[in-house]
Amino acid sequence: MEKIFFTSESVTEGHPDKVCDQISDAVLDAALKADPNSRVAIETFIKTGFVVIGGELTTKAEYINVQKIARDTLINIGYDNGDVGFNGHNCGVLESISEQSHDISVGVNHHGAGDQGMMFGYACDETEELMPLPISLAHKLAYRLSEVRKNGTIDYIFPDGKSQVTVEYDDNKPVRIEAIVVSSHHRKNISQTQLHKDIKEHVIKPVCGTLMDERTKIHINPTGAFTEGGPVADAGLTGRKIIVDTYGGFGRHGGGAFSGKDATKVDRSAAYMARYIAKNLVAAGLCRRCEVQLAYAIGEAEPVSLFVDTFGTGKISNTRLSKIIRKEFPLTPFGIIKHLDLKKPIYLPTAAYGHFGRNDFSWEKTNKVEVLKKYL
């Protein structure tokens, strides 16, 4: 029996890095809506008063209004007036976008991978959505923080915020919450007493109440006032929250970001497939925990390697599971895109509160369970 404490964090949609992820994915969605075969790799940078958008975009669309997309995204998040510290209506928007390199497109046109690299997927049975509990709770806290801001329950907080949850595990099973951290950008002249009371009552208790006890430590805006936030206080950049986007530190990460990339980039599509595989294996009862790695060479269709680890929880060997995966799941970029239906403009919703653990997405379906159960 081993007792450990594991911590994961999340951020709200108004965190500067997440703002950039959302703008990048909004541009991607606009391109895919006009031309499902668009090749997109968009990066965004934000700081006080301006946004910079750059990268590659090859599309048959007549026109992608990148400036309007950026402004609309900012306004929808809540950066729509000077009081917040950033105003999407009148900020500067700079863009530098060119077409995809011909040398890369040749390989992709023949159904090869758009880049080299390795991608990981993870699943476990400790939550209903088959995600690790710490990141699941951290996302729910961050989402709840935005929800109470938007519905007026706490009308003095701003879009930027963060959450963090430490879970105590006993013999690899989550048993209680050890610590919770919630930080929120807020208006000036709001007392910390009021802020603590409101966030504890309307954010923390609804999400974490059943797993808290008298020993749970709660930290709300630990440094005190948080009156300077958003892009004024901190620069933002696409792809800087890759652990928030995935499993909160559980399992490994290949290093590739998701947002702004179309599905020919295996950084994104193969990571989605790896999660899909791991989740279906766990849902089918072949294991309680599962990590899947896929690796690709640029321009090549078949993965150069497949690795699966069930951490001693598998009902059959990892070697046999690897053979089953190759038989039952498409692993080429073209096969992944087709199976998971990844040419649709579906990506903006993924850009905040995690790419995994929400059933709206095709890679979260457990529609391979019956097929996999025959191997038990």
Phi, psi and chi 1 to 4 in degrees:
 res  aa     phi    psi   chi1   chi2   chi3   chi4
   1 MET       -  122.6  -57.9  -73.6  -75.6      -
   2 GLU  -125.3  131.7 -175.6 -179.4   12.6      -
   3 LYS  -103.5  126.5 -177.7 -180.0  -68.7 -172.6
   4 ILE  -135.1  163.5   63.2  169.1      -      -
   5 PHE  -123.4  128.6  -62.5   89.0      -      -
   6 PHE  -127.1  136.7 -164.3   90.2      -      -
   7 THR  -119.6  138.2  -57.7      -      -      -
   8 SER  -133.8  153.6  -64.5      -      -      -
   9 GLU  -123.9  161.4   71.2  159.2   -9.8      -
  10 SER  -141.7  170.5 -175.5      -      -      -
  11 VAL  -136.2  158.1  -62.7      -      -      -
  12 THR   -79.3  170.9   64.4      -      -      -
  13 GLU   -65.0  -18.4   63.0 -154.2   66.0      -
  14 GLY   -90.7   -1.8      -      -      -      -
  15 HIS   -64.1  136.9 -174.9  -78.3      -      -
  16 PRO   -52.8  -40.0  -28.3   35.7      -      -
  17 ASP   -65.7  -40.3  -67.3  -28.6      -      -
  18 LYS   -71.4  -31.8  -83.4  -72.9  136.9 -154.5
  19 VAL   -57.3  -44.4  171.4      -      -      -
  20 CYS   -66.0  -41.4  -67.9      -      -      -
  21 ASP   -58.6  -42.6  -75.0  -16.7      -      -
  22 GLN   -68.4  -39.6  -71.5  166.1   88.8      -
  23 ILE   -64.0  -44.2  -68.9  172.6      -      -
  24 SER   -60.6  -44.2  -65.0      -      -      -
  25 ASP   -73.1  -27.9  -89.4  -22.0      -      -
  26 ALA   -67.2  -39.0      -      -      -      -
  27 VAL   -65.2  -43.6  173.8      -      -      -
  28 LEU   -56.4  -49.3  168.5   62.5      -      -
  29 ASP   -60.7  -39.6  -80.6   -4.5      -      -
  30 ALA   -62.7  -41.1      -      -      -      -
  31 ALA   -67.3  -43.5      -      -      -      -
  32 LEU   -67.7  -33.7  -67.2  174.9      -      -
  33 LYS   -62.9  -38.9 -174.0  175.4 -178.5  180.0
  34 ALA   -81.5  -33.9      -      -      -      -
  35 ASP  -150.6  102.5  173.9   13.1      -      -
  36 PRO   -60.5  -17.0  -22.3   33.3      -      -
  37 ASN   -95.9   12.8  -66.5  -49.2      -      -
  38 SER   -58.8  142.4  -64.9      -      -      -
  39 ARG  -106.2  121.7  -55.3  -83.8  172.9   77.9
  40 VAL  -135.7  134.2 -173.7      -      -      -
  41 ALA  -147.2   90.3      -      -      -      -
  42 ILE  -112.5  132.2  -66.6  -66.5      -      -
  43 GLU  -116.2  146.1  -51.0  -76.4  -12.5      -
  44 THR  -129.7  142.2  -56.5      -      -      -
  45 PHE  -129.0  138.1  170.4   79.2      -      -
  46 ILE  -135.7  141.6 -167.4  168.5      -      -
  47 LYS  -153.6 -177.0 -171.0   60.2 -179.9   96.7
  48 THR   -47.2  113.1  -49.8      -      -      -
  49 GLY    81.7   -2.1      -      -      -      -
  50 PHE  -152.9  159.5   72.8   96.1      -      -
  51 VAL  -129.8  137.0 -179.7      -      -      -
  52 VAL  -117.3  127.6  179.7      -      -      -
  53 ILE  -123.4  124.5  -57.1  166.4      -      -
  54 GLY  -143.3  168.9      -      -      -      -
  55 GLY   137.9 -152.4      -      -      -      -
  56 GLU  -120.5  141.9  -65.2   78.5   52.5      -
  57 LEU  -150.8  114.4  174.0   56.7      -      -
  58 THR  -118.3  117.0  -58.8      -      -      -
  59 THR  -154.0  156.0 -178.3      -      -      -
  60 LYS   -89.6   -2.3  -67.2  178.9 -179.9  178.0
  61 ALA   -60.6  139.9      -      -      -      -
  62 GLU   -65.8  -38.7  -70.0 -174.9   11.5      -
  63 TYR  -160.2  131.2  177.9   58.4      -      -
  64 ILE  -112.9  114.0  -56.7  -67.5      -      -
  65 ASN   -83.9   83.3 -168.3  -21.8      -      -
  66 VAL   -62.9  -39.3  173.7      -      -      -
  67 GLN   -62.2  -45.4  -70.5 -142.1    6.8      -
  68 LYS   -66.0  -39.3 -176.1  177.0 -172.5  -56.6
  69 ILE   -60.9  -44.8  -69.4  167.2      -      -
  70 ALA   -62.8  -46.2      -      -      -      -
  71 ARG   -64.6  -44.5  -66.0 -175.2 -169.8  -77.4
  72 ASP   -61.3  -39.8  -72.6  -12.4      -      -
  73 THR   -63.5  -45.6  -56.3      -      -      -
  74 LEU   -60.8  -44.6  -73.9  159.3      -      -
  75 ILE   -65.9  -41.1  -68.1  164.3      -      -
  76 ASN   -64.7  -32.9  -72.1  -23.6      -      -
  77 ILE   -68.6  -34.2  -70.2  168.7      -      -
  78 GLY   127.4    2.3      -      -      -      -
  79 TYR   -88.9   78.7  -72.1  115.4      -      -
  80 ASP  -131.4   10.3   57.7   -1.1      -      -
  81 ASN  -160.4  161.1   65.8   83.2      -      -
  82 GLY   -64.0  -28.8      -      -      -      -
  83 ASP   -60.1  -34.0  -69.4  -15.8      -      -
  84 VAL   -73.7  -24.0 -177.0      -      -      -
  85 GLY   106.3   -9.1      -      -      -      -
  86 PHE  -152.8  135.5 -161.2   95.0      -      -
  87 ASN  -127.7  110.7 -167.9  -22.0      -      -
  88 GLY   -65.0  -19.6      -      -      -      -
  89 HIS   -68.6  -35.2  -68.7  -72.4      -      -
  90 ASN  -131.9   14.7   56.1   26.8      -      -
  91 CYS   -73.7  162.8   66.1      -      -      -
  92 GLY   -79.8  140.5      -      -      -      -
  93 VAL  -128.4  114.6 -179.9      -      -      -
  94 LEU  -109.5  142.4  -51.4  175.0      -      -
  95 GLU  -136.7  144.3   58.3  178.9  -76.7      -
  96 SER  -142.9   97.0  178.4      -      -      -
  97 ILE  -129.3  131.0  -61.9  173.1      -      -
  98 SER  -125.4  176.2   60.8      -      -      -
  99 GLU   -78.0  161.3  -69.6 -169.5  -17.4      -
 100 GLN   -63.2  143.6 -177.1 -177.5   59.6      -
 101 SER   -55.7  135.1  161.9      -      -      -
 102 HIS   -61.4  -36.1  174.2   72.5      -      -
 103 ASP   -62.7  -34.3  -65.2  -23.2      -      -
 104 ILE   -77.9  -43.4  -65.1  174.3      -      -
 105 SER   -63.3  -28.5   65.3      -      -      -
 106 VAL   -59.0  -47.0  167.9      -      -      -
 107 GLY   -67.8  -40.5      -      -      -      -
 108 VAL   -66.4  -37.2  175.7      -      -      -
 109 ASN   -61.9  -22.7  -70.1  -18.6      -      -
 110 HIS  -100.6   26.2  -70.1   87.2      -      -
 111 HIS    68.1   21.0  -63.0  161.6      -      -
 112 GLY   -85.0  171.7      -      -      -      -
 113 ALA   -71.1  145.3      -      -      -      -
 114 GLY   -79.5   -4.1      -      -      -      -
 115 ASP  -169.2  164.6 -157.6   -7.5      -      -
 116 GLN   -83.6  173.1   70.9  175.2   48.1      -
 117 GLY   137.7  174.3      -      -      -      -
 118 MET  -124.9  144.6   65.6  -75.9 -169.4      -
 119 MET  -131.1  145.4  -56.5   82.3 -151.8      -
 120 PHE  -120.4  147.0  -70.7   91.5      -      -
 121 GLY  -128.7  150.5      -      -      -      -
 122 TYR  -142.8  148.7 -176.9   85.6      -      -
 123 ALA  -155.2  151.2      -      -      -      -
 124 CYS  -151.9  165.2   59.5      -      -      -
 125 ASP   -97.6   19.2   65.0   -4.2      -      -
 126 GLU   -85.6   -6.5   61.2 -168.0   58.1      -
 127 THR  -136.4  163.0   61.0      -      -      -
 128 GLU   -60.3  -35.8 -176.5  179.3  -11.5      -
 129 GLU   -84.6    5.8   59.9  -90.2   30.9      -
 130 LEU    60.8   41.4  -56.1 -174.1      -      -
 131 MET  -118.8  157.6  -73.2  -74.3  -74.4      -
 132 PRO   -60.8  140.7  -22.3   33.4      -      -
 133 LEU   -62.1  -41.7 -177.4   60.3      -      -
 134 PRO   -58.9  -46.2  -26.9   36.8      -      -
 135 ILE   -72.2  -33.0 -170.4   65.0      -      -
 136 SER   -60.8  -46.0  177.5      -      -      -
 137 LEU   -69.9  -38.6  -69.0  173.6      -      -
 138 ALA   -62.2  -43.1      -      -      -      -
 139 HIS   -62.2  -42.7  -77.7  -36.2      -      -
 140 LYS   -66.1  -36.0  -71.5  172.7 -176.9  175.7
 141 LEU   -65.7  -45.2  -76.3  171.5      -      -
 142 ALA   -63.1  -42.4      -      -      -      -
 143 TYR   -64.4  -41.7 -177.4   81.9      -      -
 144 ARG   -64.7  -35.9 -179.2   63.9 -178.0  164.0
 145 LEU   -61.2  -42.2 -161.7   57.4      -      -
 146 SER   -70.6  -36.7  -70.1      -      -      -
 147 GLU   -62.6  -46.1 -170.0  175.6   45.0      -
 148 VAL   -70.6  -25.7  -62.9      -      -      -
 149 ARG   -68.4  -46.4  168.8  178.0   61.1   88.7
 150 LYS   -73.4  -33.6  -69.8  178.6  175.1  179.9
 151 ASN   -90.1    0.2   66.4   22.4      -      -
 152 GLY    86.6    1.8      -      -      -      -
 153 THR   -59.3  -43.0  -59.4      -      -      -
 154 ILE  -122.7   96.0  -53.4  179.3      -      -
 155 ASP   -89.2    6.4   60.2    4.2      -      -
 156 TYR  -112.2    6.4   54.3   81.1      -      -
 157 ILE   -98.3  158.1   59.4  174.7      -      -
 158 PHE  -112.4  175.9  -68.4  148.5      -      -
 159 PRO   -65.5  -27.8  -26.1   35.5      -      -
 160 ASP   -78.2  132.7 -167.9    5.1      -      -
 161 GLY  -170.1  163.2      -      -      -      -
 162 LYS  -141.1  157.3  -57.1 -179.0   79.2  172.1
 163 SER  -138.6  158.8   62.5      -      -      -
 164 GLN  -156.0  137.8 -174.5  172.4  -73.7      -
 165 VAL  -133.8  131.8  178.9      -      -      -
 166 THR  -108.7  122.7  -58.6      -      -      -
 167 VAL  -110.4  135.9  172.5      -      -      -
 168 GLU   -87.6  129.2  179.3 -177.8  -29.9      -
 169 TYR  -111.5  138.7  -74.7   79.4      -      -
 170 ASP  -124.4  115.8 -161.9  -13.7      -      -
 171 ASP    56.3   44.5 -164.3   24.9      -      -
 172 ASN    68.7   13.6  -73.4  -38.0      -      -
 173 LYS  -117.2  131.4  -63.5  178.5 -177.9  178.5
 174 PRO   -69.6  133.1   24.7  -31.2      -      -
 175 VAL  -121.2  -27.8  -67.7      -      -      -
 176 ARG  -167.1  167.3   57.0  178.7  -70.8  -86.3
 177 ILE   -95.6  126.0  -64.4  173.2      -      -
 178 GLU   -85.2  -42.0  168.9   70.0    9.8      -
 179 ALA  -152.5  148.9      -      -      -      -
 180 ILE  -133.3  134.5  -62.5  167.6      -      -
 181 VAL  -125.1  127.6 -176.4      -      -      -
 182 VAL  -132.1  127.3  175.9      -      -      -
 183 SER  -126.4  135.9  -62.6      -      -      -
 184 SER  -140.2  131.5 -179.4      -      -      -
 185 HIS   -62.3  137.9 -175.7 -159.0      -      -
 186 HIS  -146.9  166.6   60.4   85.0      -      -
 187 ARG   -65.1  155.9  -66.8 -175.2 -173.4  -81.8
 188 LYS   -70.0  160.4  -64.9  178.6 -179.8  178.3
 189 ASN    67.8   20.4  -57.5  -40.7      -      -
 190 ILE   -99.3  127.7  -63.3  -62.7      -      -
 191 SER   -71.5  144.5   73.6      -      -      -
 192 GLN   -65.4  -29.2  -69.2  -58.5  -59.4      -
 193 THR   -61.7  -45.8  -59.3      -      -      -
 194 GLN   -65.9  -43.3 -177.0   66.1   43.2      -
 195 LEU   -60.0  -47.1  179.7   77.7      -      -
 196 HIS   -61.5  -44.4  -76.3 -135.7      -      -
 197 LYS   -61.5  -47.1  177.5  178.0  178.4  -65.7
 198 ASP   -68.4  -43.6  -73.1  -18.3      -      -
 199 ILE   -69.3  -38.2  -72.9 -178.2      -      -
 200 LYS   -64.4  -42.4 -173.3  172.6 -177.3  179.4
 201 GLU   -75.5  -42.1 -175.2   66.4   26.5      -
 202 HIS  -102.3  -13.5  -61.3  -65.0      -      -
 203 VAL  -116.0  -56.0  176.9      -      -      -
 204 ILE   -73.1  -51.0  -66.0  174.0      -      -
 205 LYS   -61.0  -43.7  -76.0 -175.1  177.8  179.5
 206 PRO   -62.9  -28.2  -24.0   34.8      -      -
 207 VAL   -92.2  -42.0  172.1      -      -      -
 208 CYS  -114.7    0.0  -59.3      -      -      -
 209 GLY   -51.3  -43.5      -      -      -      -
 210 THR   -72.8  -17.6   58.1      -      -      -
 211 LEU  -105.5    0.5  -72.2  164.5      -      -
 212 MET   -91.0  153.0  -66.1  163.9   57.0      -
 213 ASP  -141.7 -172.4   58.8   25.7      -      -
 214 GLU   -67.4  -15.0   67.3  -79.1   -4.4      -
 215 ARG   -94.4   -8.4  -66.8  179.1  -68.3  145.7
 216 THR   -65.4  128.2  -59.7      -      -      -
 217 LYS   -92.9  131.3  -55.2  172.7 -173.0   68.6
 218 ILE  -118.0  124.7  -62.7  176.2      -      -
 219 HIS  -120.2  118.5  -53.3  -84.0      -      -
 220 ILE  -119.8  121.2  -61.2  170.4      -      -
 221 ASN    43.0   65.7  -77.8   20.0      -      -
 222 PRO   -56.7  -28.3  -24.0   34.1      -      -
 223 THR   -89.0    0.5   61.2      -      -      -
 224 GLY   102.3 -133.1      -      -      -      -
 225 ALA   -61.3  140.7      -      -      -      -
 226 PHE  -129.9   69.9 -175.9    0.5      -      -
 227 THR   -98.9  -10.0   57.5      -      -      -
 228 GLU  -115.4  114.8  -72.6 -169.7   11.5      -
 229 GLY  -146.9 -170.9      -      -      -      -
 230 GLY    65.8 -159.9      -      -      -      -
 231 PRO   -64.4  -16.8  -21.9   34.1      -      -
 232 VAL   -69.2  -39.6  173.2      -      -      -
 233 ALA   -89.0  -23.3      -      -      -      -
 234 ASP  -153.2  131.7 -172.6   15.5      -      -
 235 ALA   -68.0  151.3      -      -      -      -
 236 GLY  -120.4  152.5      -      -      -      -
 237 LEU  -150.2  137.6 -169.4   66.1      -      -
 238 THR   -58.6  137.7  -61.7      -      -      -
 239 GLY    81.0   18.6      -      -      -      -
 240 ARG  -101.5    8.0 -156.5  157.7   54.4 -179.5
 241 LYS  -128.4   50.0  -73.4  -69.4  176.2  -75.7
 242 ILE   -71.3  -26.0   58.0  175.5      -      -
 243 ILE   -78.3  -38.3  -60.0  -57.9      -      -
 244 VAL   -58.9  -40.3  170.8      -      -      -
 245 ASP   -67.1  -22.5  -75.5  -17.3      -      -
 246 THR  -111.6  -98.6   51.5      -      -      -
 247 TYR  -124.6   16.6  -51.8  100.3      -      -
 248 GLY    66.4   22.6      -      -      -      -
 249 GLY   103.3  -17.3      -      -      -      -
 250 PHE   -69.7  136.6  -97.9   94.0      -      -
 251 GLY    72.4  177.0      -      -      -      -
 252 ARG   -99.6  171.3  -75.4  164.1  -81.5 -158.7
 253 HIS  -137.0  136.6 -162.4  -65.9      -      -
 254 GLY   -77.4  -12.8      -      -      -      -
 255 GLY   100.7  -13.3      -      -      -      -
 256 GLY   -86.1  135.9      -      -      -      -
 257 ALA   -82.2  167.6      -      -      -      -
 258 PHE  -105.6  -50.7  -59.3  151.0      -      -
 259 SER   -62.6  141.0  -70.2      -      -      -
 260 GLY    86.8   -2.4      -      -      -      -
 261 LYS  -109.6  132.4  -61.8  175.9 -178.0  176.4
 262 ASP   -75.3  172.3   73.7   87.4      -      -
 263 ALA   -74.1   -9.0      -      -      -      -
 264 THR   -70.5  -16.0   64.6      -      -      -
 265 LYS   -83.5  110.4  -78.0   72.4  172.7  172.0
 266 VAL   -66.7  -17.4  -77.0      -      -      -
 267 ASP   -48.6  -38.3  -85.0  -16.8      -      -
 268 ARG   -94.4  -58.0 -175.4  167.1 -145.2  160.6
 269 SER   -65.7  -40.4   53.9      -      -      -
 270 ALA   -72.1  -30.9      -      -      -      -
 271 ALA   -66.1  -37.5      -      -      -      -
 272 TYR   -66.2  -42.4  -71.7  175.3      -      -
 273 MET   -66.1  -38.9  176.3   52.9   75.6      -
 274 ALA   -62.6  -39.5      -      -      -      -
 275 ARG   -65.1  -44.2  160.4   63.9  177.4  173.0
 276 TYR   -57.9  -44.4  176.0   70.1      -      -
 277 ILE   -64.4  -51.4  -66.4  167.6      -      -
 278 ALA   -59.9  -42.9      -      -      -      -
 279 LYS   -64.9  -41.3 -174.5  173.9 -176.9  179.1
 280 ASN   -69.2  -35.2  -85.4  -87.7      -      -
 281 LEU   -64.0  -42.5  -69.4  174.8      -      -
 282 VAL   -68.8  -45.2  172.0      -      -      -
 283 ALA   -62.2  -30.5      -      -      -      -
 284 ALA   -80.4   -7.3      -      -      -      -
 285 GLY    84.6   12.6      -      -      -      -
 286 LEU   -75.8  -18.9  -86.7   70.3      -      -
 287 CYS  -164.3  165.9   51.6      -      -      -
 288 ARG   -97.6  -27.3  -67.5 -176.9   52.6 -117.5
 289 ARG  -135.7  145.3  -65.3  170.5   59.8 -158.3
 290 CYS  -153.3  134.5 -176.1      -      -      -
 291 GLU  -125.0  132.8 -176.8  178.2   65.9      -
 292 VAL  -122.1  131.9  174.3      -      -      -
 293 GLN  -115.5  134.3 -176.1 -157.8   50.4      -
 294 LEU  -119.9  145.6  -62.6  169.1      -      -
 295 ALA  -136.8  144.5      -      -      -      -
 296 TYR  -135.1  156.0  -67.0   84.9      -      -
 297 ALA  -109.8  140.1      -      -      -      -
 298 ILE   -58.9  131.7 -171.1  167.5      -      -
 299 GLY    85.7  -12.0      -      -      -      -
 300 GLU   -98.2  142.5  -63.1  -66.8  -35.8      -
 301 ALA   -84.0  -50.5      -      -      -      -
 302 GLU   -76.9  142.8  -68.1  -67.9  -22.5      -
 303 PRO   -62.9  144.7   21.2  -31.1      -      -
 304 VAL   -77.9  -18.9  -62.7      -      -      -
 305 SER  -157.7  155.2   71.1      -      -      -
 306 LEU  -135.3  130.7  163.6   67.2      -      -
 307 PHE  -133.0  136.8  168.2   80.7      -      -
 308 VAL  -135.0  138.4   59.8      -      -      -
 309 ASP  -136.3  125.2 -171.0   -2.9      -      -
 310 THR  -106.3    9.2   59.0      -      -      -
 311 PHE    54.1   36.9  -52.4   95.5      -      -
 312 GLY    79.3    6.5      -      -      -      -
 313 THR  -101.3   -0.9   69.5      -      -      -
 314 GLY   -75.8  145.3      -      -      -      -
 315 LYS   -87.2  -14.1  -66.7 -173.9  177.4  179.3
 316 ILE  -134.0  168.3   57.4  178.8      -      -
 317 SER   -70.3  155.7   71.0      -      -      -
 318 ASN   -62.9  -33.8  -68.3  -22.2      -      -
 319 THR   -63.4  -43.7  -59.7      -      -      -
 320 ARG   -68.9  -38.1 -171.4  173.3  174.1 -142.7
 321 LEU   -60.2  -38.2  -80.6  177.3      -      -
 322 SER   -60.1  -42.2  -64.9      -      -      -
 323 LYS   -66.5  -38.6  -66.2  177.5 -179.6  177.8
 324 ILE   -64.2  -43.2  -67.8  168.9      -      -
 325 ILE   -60.1  -46.3  -69.6  168.3      -      -
 326 ARG   -62.6  -31.3  -73.2 -170.3  179.8  -85.5
 327 LYS   -79.0  -39.4  179.9  179.5  179.0 -178.5
 328 GLU  -100.4  -13.4  -60.3  -66.0  -11.6      -
 329 PHE  -124.3  136.3  -65.3   88.6      -      -
 330 PRO   -73.0  132.1   27.4  -32.5      -      -
 331 LEU  -120.0   -5.7  -59.3  179.5      -      -
 332 THR   -78.5  153.8   66.3      -      -      -
 333 PRO   -54.1  -43.0  -28.2   35.8      -      -
 334 PHE   -63.7  -43.1  177.5   78.1      -      -
 335 GLY   -65.7  -39.5      -      -      -      -
 336 ILE   -63.4  -48.0  -67.7  170.2      -      -
 337 ILE   -58.9  -44.1  -70.1  168.1      -      -
 338 LYS   -67.8  -45.8 -177.1  177.5  179.4 -178.7
 339 HIS   -67.1  -39.8 -171.9   79.6      -      -
 340 LEU   -94.8    0.1  -63.1 -179.6      -      -
 341 ASP    57.3   59.4 -159.0   12.7      -      -
 342 LEU   -97.5    9.8  -62.5  179.6      -      -
 343 LYS   -92.6    1.8  -71.6 -170.8  176.4 -175.4
 344 LYS   -86.7  156.8  -67.5 -178.5  177.1  178.5
 345 PRO   -79.4   76.6   28.4  -33.9      -      -
 346 ILE  -116.0    6.9   56.8  172.7      -      -
 347 TYR   -92.5  -26.3  -63.2  103.1      -      -
 348 LEU   -55.6  -43.0  177.8   55.5      -      -
 349 PRO   -62.3  -20.7  -24.3   35.8      -      -
 350 THR   -76.7  -17.8   70.0      -      -      -
 351 ALA   -77.4   -1.0      -      -      -      -
 352 ALA  -143.8  144.5      -      -      -      -
 353 TYR    71.6   24.3  -48.1  114.9      -      -
 354 GLY    94.5  143.3      -      -      -      -
 355 HIS   -86.9  -11.7  -68.7 -113.2      -      -
 356 PHE  -127.7  152.8  -51.6  120.2      -      -
 357 GLY    95.8    3.0      -      -      -      -
 358 ARG  -120.3  127.6  -68.6 -176.0  -75.9  157.6
 359 ASN   -75.3    2.8  -68.2  -30.8      -      -
 360 ASP   -70.7  -17.7  -55.9  -21.7      -      -
 361 PHE  -104.3  149.3  -52.0  128.8      -      -
 362 SER   -63.3  -33.6   58.9      -      -      -
 363 TRP   -74.9   -4.4   51.2   91.2      -      -
 364 GLU   -97.5   -2.5  -69.4  -64.1  -48.3      -
 365 LYS   -71.5  148.6  -67.8 -179.4  179.2  178.5
 366 THR  -112.9   47.4   51.4      -      -      -
 367 ASN   -85.6    7.1   50.6    7.0      -      -
 368 LYS  -104.9    4.3  -76.8  -78.5 -168.2  176.1
 369 VAL   -60.5  -48.2  165.5      -      -      -
 370 GLU   -64.6  -36.9  -65.9  -53.9  -44.5      -
 371 VAL   -63.5  -41.3  172.3      -      -      -
 372 LEU   -75.9  -28.2  -66.1  172.2      -      -
 373 LYS   -62.3  -23.9  -78.5 -177.9  176.2  178.8
 374 LYS   -67.0  -14.6   68.6 -175.7 -178.1 -175.7
 375 TYR   -89.7   -3.3  -65.9  102.1      -      -
 376 LEU   -72.1      -  -74.8  169.7      -      -
